[in-house]
Structure formats: C-alpha cells, structure tokens
Amino acid sequence: MPSFTPQEASYAVEVPYATETVVLDLRGRSRYLSAVTVDGTRYRGQAIQAQVDFAADE
C-alpha cells in the first residue's frame, strides 16, 4: 500500500494479473477536502468508497 501525503496528487498500484476489482476506502484528513477523483470519476465528500473494475484483454 502506498503511503499518502498531501503533496502527492496521483498514485499507482500494481496488482496481480488475475485481479478484476480494487476497492478503495478513502478518508480525508483535511476539513478543506471537498472531492477526490478516482479513475476519472469525481467523488464529493471526505469519506468515500470507490471501486475500480478492470479485466485483462484475452
């Protein structure tokens, strides 16, 4: 799991080849956080759960 810092705006994670879904639980530590973008989708609020679906092309 990557460590998160306010200075970083983009993160990447490597997962095993057979992985089809990744679920992210995000909790803002700043009261000024109004939204987060995950995989192109904008989520409003300080606590969100985002699911990223992907599958390998065969």
PyMOL Python script that loads the backbone (N, CA, C, O; Angstrom):
from pymol import cmd

cmd.read_pdbstr("""\
ATOM      1  N   MET A   1       0.851  -1.167   0.000  1.00  0.00           N
ATOM      2  CA  MET A   1       0.000   0.000   0.000  1.00  0.00           C
ATOM      3  C   MET A   1       0.902   1.237   0.000  1.00  0.00           C
ATOM      4  O   MET A   1       1.831   1.328   0.803  1.00  0.00           O
ATOM      5  N   PRO A   2       0.632   2.186  -0.895  1.00  0.00           N
ATOM      6  CA  PRO A   2       1.446   3.407  -0.905  1.00  0.00           C
ATOM      7  C   PRO A   2       1.131   4.278   0.303  1.00  0.00           C
ATOM      8  O   PRO A   2       0.015   4.271   0.822  1.00  0.00           O
ATOM      9  N   SER A   3       2.128   5.017   0.733  1.00  0.00           N
ATOM     10  CA  SER A   3       1.865   5.987   1.801  1.00  0.00           C
ATOM     11  C   SER A   3       1.340   7.259   1.138  1.00  0.00           C
ATOM     12  O   SER A   3       1.793   7.637   0.057  1.00  0.00           O
ATOM     13  N   PHE A   4       0.402   7.899   1.781  1.00  0.00           N
ATOM     14  CA  PHE A   4      -0.270   9.050   1.199  1.00  0.00           C
ATOM     15  C   PHE A   4       0.207  10.335   1.857  1.00  0.00           C
ATOM     16  O   PHE A   4       0.368  10.405   3.075  1.00  0.00           O
ATOM     17  N   THR A   5       0.432  11.349   1.028  1.00  0.00           N
ATOM     18  CA  THR A   5       0.861  12.648   1.519  1.00  0.00           C
ATOM     19  C   THR A   5       0.071  13.739   0.808  1.00  0.00           C
ATOM     20  O   THR A   5      -0.360  13.532  -0.326  1.00  0.00           O
ATOM     21  N   PRO A   6      -0.133  14.885   1.435  1.00  0.00           N
ATOM     22  CA  PRO A   6      -0.883  15.975   0.799  1.00  0.00           C
ATOM     23  C   PRO A   6      -0.202  16.527  -0.456  1.00  0.00           C
ATOM     24  O   PRO A   6      -0.870  17.099  -1.318  1.00  0.00           O
ATOM     25  N   GLN A   7       1.104  16.364  -0.565  1.00  0.00           N
ATOM     26  CA  GLN A   7       1.834  16.908  -1.718  1.00  0.00           C
ATOM     27  C   GLN A   7       1.670  16.055  -2.974  1.00  0.00           C
ATOM     28  O   GLN A   7       1.936  16.532  -4.078  1.00  0.00           O
ATOM     29  N   GLU A   8       1.241  14.813  -2.827  1.00  0.00           N
ATOM     30  CA  GLU A   8       1.102  13.904  -3.962  1.00  0.00           C
ATOM     31  C   GLU A   8      -0.320  13.977  -4.507  1.00  0.00           C
ATOM     32  O   GLU A   8      -1.284  13.913  -3.745  1.00  0.00           O
ATOM     33  N   ALA A   9      -0.449  14.111  -5.827  1.00  0.00           N
ATOM     34  CA  ALA A   9      -1.778  14.232  -6.435  1.00  0.00           C
ATOM     35  C   ALA A   9      -2.177  13.000  -7.234  1.00  0.00           C
ATOM     36  O   ALA A   9      -3.328  12.888  -7.657  1.00  0.00           O
ATOM     37  N   SER A  10      -1.243  12.068  -7.450  1.00  0.00           N
ATOM     38  CA  SER A  10      -1.543  10.904  -8.263  1.00  0.00           C
ATOM     39  C   SER A  10      -0.828   9.687  -7.681  1.00  0.00           C
ATOM     40  O   SER A  10       0.322   9.779  -7.252  1.00  0.00           O
ATOM     41  N   TYR A  11      -1.518   8.549  -7.670  1.00  0.00           N
ATOM     42  CA  TYR A  11      -0.958   7.314  -7.127  1.00  0.00           C
ATOM     43  C   TYR A  11      -1.161   6.178  -8.105  1.00  0.00           C
ATOM     44  O   TYR A  11      -2.098   6.191  -8.904  1.00  0.00           O
ATOM     45  N   ALA A  12      -0.277   5.195  -8.039  1.00  0.00           N
ATOM     46  CA  ALA A  12      -0.401   3.987  -8.858  1.00  0.00           C
ATOM     47  C   ALA A  12      -0.165   2.775  -7.966  1.00  0.00           C
ATOM     48  O   ALA A  12       0.615   2.833  -7.016  1.00  0.00           O
ATOM     49  N   VAL A  13      -0.846   1.679  -8.283  1.00  0.00           N
ATOM     50  CA  VAL A  13      -0.712   0.447  -7.516  1.00  0.00           C
ATOM     51  C   VAL A  13      -0.591  -0.711  -8.487  1.00  0.00           C
ATOM     52  O   VAL A  13      -1.301  -0.755  -9.492  1.00  0.00           O
ATOM     53  N   GLU A  14       0.298  -1.648  -8.202  1.00  0.00           N
ATOM     54  CA  GLU A  14       0.401  -2.868  -9.002  1.00  0.00           C
ATOM     55  C   GLU A  14      -0.371  -3.971  -8.305  1.00  0.00           C
ATOM     56  O   GLU A  14      -0.262  -4.147  -7.091  1.00  0.00           O
ATOM     57  N   VAL A  15      -1.154  -4.715  -9.079  1.00  0.00           N
ATOM     58  CA  VAL A  15      -1.944  -5.824  -8.533  1.00  0.00           C
ATOM     59  C   VAL A  15      -1.643  -7.080  -9.342  1.00  0.00           C
ATOM     60  O   VAL A  15      -1.163  -6.988 -10.471  1.00  0.00           O
ATOM     61  N   PRO A  16      -1.920  -8.251  -8.775  1.00  0.00           N
ATOM     62  CA  PRO A  16      -1.700  -9.494  -9.524  1.00  0.00           C
ATOM     63  C   PRO A  16      -2.509  -9.521 -10.825  1.00  0.00           C
ATOM     64  O   PRO A  16      -3.551  -8.873 -10.929  1.00  0.00           O
ATOM     65  N   TYR A  17      -2.026 -10.264 -11.799  1.00  0.00           N
ATOM     66  CA  TYR A  17      -2.623 -10.319 -13.130  1.00  0.00           C
ATOM     67  C   TYR A  17      -4.108 -10.673 -13.109  1.00  0.00           C
ATOM     68  O   TYR A  17      -4.880 -10.081 -13.863  1.00  0.00           O
ATOM     69  N   ALA A  18      -4.526 -11.605 -12.281  1.00  0.00           N
ATOM     70  CA  ALA A  18      -5.912 -12.087 -12.281  1.00  0.00           C
ATOM     71  C   ALA A  18      -6.875 -11.157 -11.537  1.00  0.00           C
ATOM     72  O   ALA A  18      -8.070 -11.447 -11.481  1.00  0.00           O
ATOM     73  N   THR A  19      -6.402 -10.071 -10.975  1.00  0.00           N
ATOM     74  CA  THR A  19      -7.269  -9.154 -10.233  1.00  0.00           C
ATOM     75  C   THR A  19      -8.276  -8.501 -11.167  1.00  0.00           C
ATOM     76  O   THR A  19      -7.910  -8.024 -12.241  1.00  0.00           O
ATOM     77  N   GLU A  20      -9.544  -8.477 -10.765  1.00  0.00           N
ATOM     78  CA  GLU A  20     -10.597  -7.881 -11.581  1.00  0.00           C
ATOM     79  C   GLU A  20     -11.156  -6.602 -10.982  1.00  0.00           C
ATOM     80  O   GLU A  20     -11.681  -5.761 -11.711  1.00  0.00           O
ATOM     81  N   THR A  21     -11.052  -6.438  -9.657  1.00  0.00           N
ATOM     82  CA  THR A  21     -11.624  -5.274  -8.984  1.00  0.00           C
ATOM     83  C   THR A  21     -10.726  -4.850  -7.828  1.00  0.00           C
ATOM     84  O   THR A  21     -10.158  -5.685  -7.125  1.00  0.00           O
ATOM     85  N   VAL A  22     -10.608  -3.538  -7.645  1.00  0.00           N
ATOM     86  CA  VAL A  22      -9.916  -2.975  -6.488  1.00  0.00           C
ATOM     87  C   VAL A  22     -10.891  -2.014  -5.823  1.00  0.00           C
ATOM     88  O   VAL A  22     -11.487  -1.170  -6.492  1.00  0.00           O
ATOM     89  N   VAL A  23     -11.056  -2.137  -4.509  1.00  0.00           N
ATOM     90  CA  VAL A  23     -11.932  -1.244  -3.755  1.00  0.00           C
ATOM     91  C   VAL A  23     -11.064  -0.331  -2.900  1.00  0.00           C
ATOM     92  O   VAL A  23     -10.204  -0.794  -2.152  1.00  0.00           O
ATOM     93  N   LEU A  24     -11.298   0.957  -3.019  1.00  0.00           N
ATOM     94  CA  LEU A  24     -10.541   1.953  -2.257  1.00  0.00           C
ATOM     95  C   LEU A  24     -11.430   2.584  -1.204  1.00  0.00           C
ATOM     96  O   LEU A  24     -12.529   3.046  -1.511  1.00  0.00           O
ATOM     97  N   ASP A  25     -10.966   2.607   0.025  1.00  0.00           N
ATOM     98  CA  ASP A  25     -11.640   3.334   1.102  1.00  0.00           C
ATOM     99  C   ASP A  25     -10.803   4.570   1.387  1.00  0.00           C
ATOM    100  O   ASP A  25      -9.674   4.464   1.865  1.00  0.00           O
ATOM    101  N   LEU A  26     -11.350   5.729   1.096  1.00  0.00           N
ATOM    102  CA  LEU A  26     -10.604   6.980   1.236  1.00  0.00           C
ATOM    103  C   LEU A  26     -11.213   7.849   2.321  1.00  0.00           C
ATOM    104  O   LEU A  26     -12.430   8.025   2.378  1.00  0.00           O
ATOM    105  N   ARG A  27     -10.374   8.385   3.169  1.00  0.00           N
ATOM    106  CA  ARG A  27     -10.816   9.269   4.247  1.00  0.00           C
ATOM    107  C   ARG A  27      -9.907  10.485   4.259  1.00  0.00           C
ATOM    108  O   ARG A  27      -8.701  10.370   4.476  1.00  0.00           O
ATOM    109  N   GLY A  28     -10.490  11.641   4.025  1.00  0.00           N
ATOM    110  CA  GLY A  28      -9.722  12.884   4.030  1.00  0.00           C
ATOM    111  C   GLY A  28      -9.321  13.279   5.436  1.00  0.00           C
ATOM    112  O   GLY A  28     -10.092  13.111   6.381  1.00  0.00           O
ATOM    113  N   ARG A  29      -8.117  13.803   5.574  1.00  0.00           N
ATOM    114  CA  ARG A  29      -7.658  14.250   6.881  1.00  0.00           C
ATOM    115  C   ARG A  29      -7.725  15.765   7.013  1.00  0.00           C
ATOM    116  O   ARG A  29      -7.380  16.318   8.057  1.00  0.00           O
ATOM    117  N   SER A  30      -8.165  16.425   5.967  1.00  0.00           N
ATOM    118  CA  SER A  30      -8.303  17.877   5.998  1.00  0.00           C
ATOM    119  C   SER A  30      -9.778  18.247   5.898  1.00  0.00           C
ATOM    120  O   SER A  30     -10.512  17.679   5.089  1.00  0.00           O
ATOM    121  N   ARG A  31     -10.204  19.183   6.708  1.00  0.00           N
ATOM    122  CA  ARG A  31     -11.602  19.613   6.632  1.00  0.00           C
ATOM    123  C   ARG A  31     -11.880  20.396   5.349  1.00  0.00           C
ATOM    124  O   ARG A  31     -13.039  20.644   5.015  1.00  0.00           O
ATOM    125  N   TYR A  32     -10.832  20.785   4.633  1.00  0.00           N
ATOM    126  CA  TYR A  32     -10.972  21.542   3.392  1.00  0.00           C
ATOM    127  C   TYR A  32     -11.135  20.646   2.161  1.00  0.00           C
ATOM    128  O   TYR A  32     -11.422  21.144   1.072  1.00  0.00           O
ATOM    129  N   LEU A  33     -10.956  19.340   2.319  1.00  0.00           N
ATOM    130  CA  LEU A  33     -11.122  18.423   1.194  1.00  0.00           C
ATOM    131  C   LEU A  33     -12.588  18.393   0.773  1.00  0.00           C
ATOM    132  O   LEU A  33     -13.469  18.140   1.596  1.00  0.00           O
ATOM    133  N   SER A  34     -12.846  18.650  -0.492  1.00  0.00           N
ATOM    134  CA  SER A  34     -14.240  18.653  -0.955  1.00  0.00           C
ATOM    135  C   SER A  34     -14.535  17.524  -1.934  1.00  0.00           C
ATOM    136  O   SER A  34     -15.690  17.127  -2.083  1.00  0.00           O
ATOM    137  N   ALA A  35     -13.500  16.997  -2.610  1.00  0.00           N
ATOM    138  CA  ALA A  35     -13.728  15.938  -3.594  1.00  0.00           C
ATOM    139  C   ALA A  35     -12.427  15.216  -3.902  1.00  0.00           C
ATOM    140  O   ALA A  35     -11.332  15.738  -3.690  1.00  0.00           O
ATOM    141  N   VAL A  36     -12.584  13.984  -4.413  1.00  0.00           N
ATOM    142  CA  VAL A  36     -11.457  13.154  -4.834  1.00  0.00           C
ATOM    143  C   VAL A  36     -11.822  12.557  -6.183  1.00  0.00           C
ATOM    144  O   VAL A  36     -12.979  12.199  -6.404  1.00  0.00           O
ATOM    145  N   THR A  37     -10.854  12.442  -7.093  1.00  0.00           N
ATOM    146  CA  THR A  37     -11.093  11.802  -8.379  1.00  0.00           C
ATOM    147  C   THR A  37     -10.375  10.460  -8.400  1.00  0.00           C
ATOM    148  O   THR A  37      -9.175  10.379  -8.140  1.00  0.00           O
ATOM    149  N   VAL A  38     -11.133   9.398  -8.715  1.00  0.00           N
ATOM    150  CA  VAL A  38     -10.585   8.044  -8.792  1.00  0.00           C
ATOM    151  C   VAL A  38     -10.948   7.470 -10.153  1.00  0.00           C
ATOM    152  O   VAL A  38     -12.125   7.348 -10.494  1.00  0.00           O
ATOM    153  N   ASP A  39      -9.940   7.124 -10.917  1.00  0.00           N
ATOM    154  CA  ASP A  39     -10.143   6.503 -12.232  1.00  0.00           C
ATOM    155  C   ASP A  39     -11.102   7.317 -13.101  1.00  0.00           C
ATOM    156  O   ASP A  39     -11.939   6.759 -13.811  1.00  0.00           O
ATOM    157  N   GLY A  40     -10.966   8.649 -13.035  1.00  0.00           N
ATOM    158  CA  GLY A  40     -11.773   9.540 -13.863  1.00  0.00           C
ATOM    159  C   GLY A  40     -13.129   9.927 -13.292  1.00  0.00           C
ATOM    160  O   GLY A  40     -13.817  10.767 -13.874  1.00  0.00           O
ATOM    161  N   THR A  41     -13.531   9.341 -12.176  1.00  0.00           N
ATOM    162  CA  THR A  41     -14.813   9.665 -11.553  1.00  0.00           C
ATOM    163  C   THR A  41     -14.577  10.546 -10.335  1.00  0.00           C
ATOM    164  O   THR A  41     -13.748  10.227  -9.483  1.00  0.00           O
ATOM    165  N   ARG A  42     -15.306  11.652 -10.253  1.00  0.00           N
ATOM    166  CA  ARG A  42     -15.157  12.587  -9.134  1.00  0.00           C
ATOM    167  C   ARG A  42     -16.155  12.230  -8.028  1.00  0.00           C
ATOM    168  O   ARG A  42     -17.355  12.101  -8.270  1.00  0.00           O
ATOM    169  N   TYR A  43     -15.632  12.077  -6.818  1.00  0.00           N
ATOM    170  CA  TYR A  43     -16.442  11.760  -5.645  1.00  0.00           C
ATOM    171  C   TYR A  43     -16.385  12.949  -4.689  1.00  0.00           C
ATOM    172  O   TYR A  43     -15.304  13.452  -4.381  1.00  0.00           O
ATOM    173  N   ARG A  44     -17.540  13.391  -4.225  1.00  0.00           N
ATOM    174  CA  ARG A  44     -17.583  14.513  -3.287  1.00  0.00           C
ATOM    175  C   ARG A  44     -17.645  14.001  -1.860  1.00  0.00           C
ATOM    176  O   ARG A  44     -18.270  12.979  -1.577  1.00  0.00           O
ATOM    177  N   GLY A  45     -16.988  14.724  -0.966  1.00  0.00           N
ATOM    178  CA  GLY A  45     -17.014  14.369   0.448  1.00  0.00           C
ATOM    179  C   GLY A  45     -15.652  13.990   0.971  1.00  0.00           C
ATOM    180  O   GLY A  45     -14.693  13.852   0.211  1.00  0.00           O
ATOM    181  N   GLN A  46     -15.576  13.821   2.278  1.00  0.00           N
ATOM    182  CA  GLN A  46     -14.298  13.499   2.913  1.00  0.00           C
ATOM    183  C   GLN A  46     -14.094  12.012   3.144  1.00  0.00           C
ATOM    184  O   GLN A  46     -12.974  11.591   3.432  1.00  0.00           O
ATOM    185  N   ALA A  47     -15.137  11.205   3.029  1.00  0.00           N
ATOM    186  CA  ALA A  47     -15.009   9.761   3.197  1.00  0.00           C
ATOM    187  C   ALA A  47     -15.784   9.087   2.072  1.00  0.00           C
ATOM    188  O   ALA A  47     -17.000   9.240   1.962  1.00  0.00           O
ATOM    189  N   ILE A  48     -15.066   8.340   1.238  1.00  0.00           N
ATOM    190  CA  ILE A  48     -15.717   7.680   0.106  1.00  0.00           C
ATOM    191  C   ILE A  48     -15.217   6.243  -0.030  1.00  0.00           C
ATOM    192  O   ILE A  48     -14.175   5.878   0.513  1.00  0.00           O
ATOM    193  N   GLN A  49     -15.967   5.455  -0.752  1.00  0.00           N
ATOM    194  CA  GLN A  49     -15.522   4.132  -1.161  1.00  0.00           C
ATOM    195  C   GLN A  49     -15.671   4.088  -2.675  1.00  0.00           C
ATOM    196  O   GLN A  49     -16.758   4.313  -3.209  1.00  0.00           O
ATOM    197  N   ALA A  50     -14.579   3.800  -3.356  1.00  0.00           N
ATOM    198  CA  ALA A  50     -14.586   3.757  -4.820  1.00  0.00           C
ATOM    199  C   ALA A  50     -14.155   2.372  -5.279  1.00  0.00           C
ATOM    200  O   ALA A  50     -13.225   1.786  -4.724  1.00  0.00           O
ATOM    201  N   GLN A  51     -14.832   1.855  -6.294  1.00  0.00           N
ATOM    202  CA  GLN A  51     -14.484   0.558  -6.858  1.00  0.00           C
ATOM    203  C   GLN A  51     -13.941   0.772  -8.271  1.00  0.00           C
ATOM    204  O   GLN A  51     -14.574   1.436  -9.092  1.00  0.00           O
ATOM    205  N   VAL A  52     -12.781   0.215  -8.544  1.00  0.00           N
ATOM    206  CA  VAL A  52     -12.176   0.289  -9.868  1.00  0.00           C
ATOM    207  C   VAL A  52     -12.226  -1.101 -10.467  1.00  0.00           C
ATOM    208  O   VAL A  52     -11.601  -2.030  -9.954  1.00  0.00           O
ATOM    209  N   ASP A  53     -12.968  -1.244 -11.550  1.00  0.00           N
ATOM    210  CA  ASP A  53     -13.100  -2.543 -12.229  1.00  0.00           C
ATOM    211  C   ASP A  53     -12.183  -2.564 -13.446  1.00  0.00           C
ATOM    212  O   ASP A  53     -12.083  -1.581 -14.180  1.00  0.00           O
ATOM    213  N   PHE A  54     -11.525  -3.677 -13.646  1.00  0.00           N
ATOM    214  CA  PHE A  54     -10.719  -3.858 -14.849  1.00  0.00           C
ATOM    215  C   PHE A  54     -10.518  -5.348 -15.072  1.00  0.00           C
ATOM    216  O   PHE A  54     -10.598  -6.147 -14.139  1.00  0.00           O
ATOM    217  N   ALA A  55     -10.259  -5.702 -16.302  1.00  0.00           N
ATOM    218  CA  ALA A  55     -10.004  -7.093 -16.655  1.00  0.00           C
ATOM    219  C   ALA A  55      -8.981  -7.097 -17.785  1.00  0.00           C
ATOM    220  O   ALA A  55      -8.946  -6.186 -18.612  1.00  0.00           O
ATOM    221  N   ALA A  56      -8.167  -8.116 -17.807  1.00  0.00           N
ATOM    222  CA  ALA A  56      -7.161  -8.230 -18.850  1.00  0.00           C
ATOM    223  C   ALA A  56      -7.825  -8.628 -20.162  1.00  0.00           C
ATOM    224  O   ALA A  56      -8.752  -9.437 -20.179  1.00  0.00           O
ATOM    225  N   ASP A  57      -7.340  -8.051 -21.260  1.00  0.00           N
ATOM    226  CA  ASP A  57      -7.834  -8.444 -22.576  1.00  0.00           C
ATOM    227  C   ASP A  57      -7.235  -9.809 -22.930  1.00  0.00           C
ATOM    228  O   ASP A  57      -6.035 -10.032 -22.769  1.00  0.00           O
ATOM    229  N   GLU A  58      -8.069 -10.695 -23.404  1.00  0.00           N
ATOM    230  CA  GLU A  58      -7.581 -12.025 -23.758  1.00  0.00           C
ATOM    231  C   GLU A  58      -7.681 -12.243 -25.233  1.00  0.00           C
ATOM    232  O   GLU A  58      -7.316 -13.310 -25.725  1.00  0.00           O
TER     233      GLU A  58
END
""", "prot")
cmd.dss("prot")
cmd.show_as("cartoon", "prot")
cmd.util.cbc("prot")
cmd.orient("prot")
